[in-house]
């Protein structure tokens, strides 16, 4: 339902579609883990948008720290795989 919209949000930060999809998957996991914190006073779409944006920004920061930013692109997949180990 929200996948397309949230992918568009993610791709504002991360231009590579495959990398954006990886970050979006990570964001949806965060949403699932924090679902009980949603207070239903605001819109669910706004809440999702904020989590997706923050997750994308975090991925960019991690890529910069690891020196993986090249011409505003980076290898997010490698960062996410590193995080799982």
N, C-alpha and C positions, 0 to 999 in steps of 0.2 A: 504494500500500500504506500509506504513512504520511501521505498528503496530508490526510485528514480530521482525524487526531489533531494534526498540526502546525498546521493551520488553527485548531483550537480553542486551541492554545497561543498562537498569534499574536493571536487575538481577545481573549485576556485582557488584552492590552496595548492593542490597537487595536480599538475597537468597531465602526468602519465596515467592513463586509464587503469592499467593493471595495478599500479601502486595505489591509486585512489580506492580501488575496490578492496585491496588488502586493508587499508586504513579504515574504510567503512565497516568492514567485517569486525575489526577490533572495536570500533565505536559501538556497534550493535551488541557486542558481548558486554561492554560496559553498561549499556542501557539495560540489558537483561539483569545484570548483577545489581543494579541500583534502582530497579523498577519500584520497589517499595518506598523509595524516597520521593517519588513524584507525588505532589500534593493536590493535584487536580484543580488548583486555582487558576493556573495558566493553561496555555494550549500544549498538548502533547507534542505537536509539531515544533513549536518554539523550543521546548525542552530538548527534543531530539537534535534540532539544529545546533544548539549550544554544545551538546556533547560531541557531535560530529566535528564542529569547528575546532573545539579544544583538542580533540584527538589528532586532527590533521596538523594543528600548530605544534603539538608535542612531537609528532613524527618528524616534522621539519627541523625542530630543535635538535632532536637526537641525531638526525642525519648530518647536521652542521657540526655537532660535537665530534662525530666520527669522521669528519672530513669527506663525506660522501655527497656533498652538494656540487654539482657540475652544471653551470649555466641554468640555475634555478630548477634543475631536475635532480633527483637522487634515487637511490636504490632502497626503497622502503621495505621491500620483501626481505632483504638481508637484515635489516634492523628488527623487523618483527620476528624473524626466525631466531635471532640472537636473544630476544627477550624471553622466548619460550624455554630456553635452556638454562 
